[in-house]
Amino acid sequence: MELLLVLFVIAVLMSIIVSVAGRVSNKAREVTERNGARQAITAWTAYTFDNNGSIMPGYKADLEYFTPDGVKVTPELTENGWPVAGRRYPLRLAPYLGNNFDVIYVNDQKNVLNRMRDQSPDDYLYAVSVSPSLGLNSTWMGGDENDGCFNPTLTEFLGGRVHSDRISTVRNPSKLIVFGSSRSGTGSNSEGYFRISSPAFSSRRWAEAYDKDDASTFGNISARWGGSSIVATVDGAVDSLTTEEIDDMRRWSDRADAADWVLAP
């Protein structure tokens, strides 16, 4: 009986230790991502300073970008490479991250990054642009050509730009999301993607409920931290927001005046 009692106590203690260790480990991973978000928003802000207050384009063709070695690649030099990679933010933000992609590839995505390094230089440039742990609010912060943000016809129809393109014109810097915890539903369902998309554009585009198994339900946002996501806002702050808090267009677009706002002329 005494032996059984000792074994029971040991089992209870082990279950407590495993539970506590798991919570501590998860908290450490969350802190690591917070630090990555802080460095990403600092780099993003540095870009605006270096470009006279212009916000870095979110996703656009024919942009210069930089290799991990700090070599500038101009549009006319990408014919035999991966020009699409330069449309995504990681390669264009690279100089402001010290050309260190470990800053935006954290936790499980760090293993993904390490596997990428075994590829050819061109393949690596493409791959490293796809799945950072943090996605960019590309439509509203800098503009995304996939949403027609750089289409002059759309701009004229709406009576102005869709997106924010200068830091000085942003009215709600403490609310507007620049980066957020992201995930991809493509291939490996990895916890990382270069873009996060807003709840609405000209109409609602998110599902009504978050589905952890389907990235498309909430615009590639990942609520991997106990139902919350790490976000970095224009003012440089890093916070944790629930899916309910993120499902608010005032967090995404400086034009929005209501949670359910949609773009209209």
Buried (B, 14 or more C-beta within 10 A) or exposed (E): EEEEEEEEEEEEEEEEEEEEEEEEEBEEBBEBBBBBBBBBBBBBBBBBEEEEEBBBBBBBEEBEBBBBEEEEBEEEEBEEBBBBBBBBBBBBBBBBBEBEBEBBBBBEBEEBBEEBEEEEEEBBBBBBBBBBBBBBBBBBBBBBBBBBBBEEEBBEEBEEBBBBBEBEEBEBBEBBBBBBBBBBBEEEEBBBBBBBBBBBBBEEBBEEEBEEEEBBBBBBBBBBBEEBBBBBBBBBBBBBBBBEBBBBBBBBBBBBEEBEBBBEE
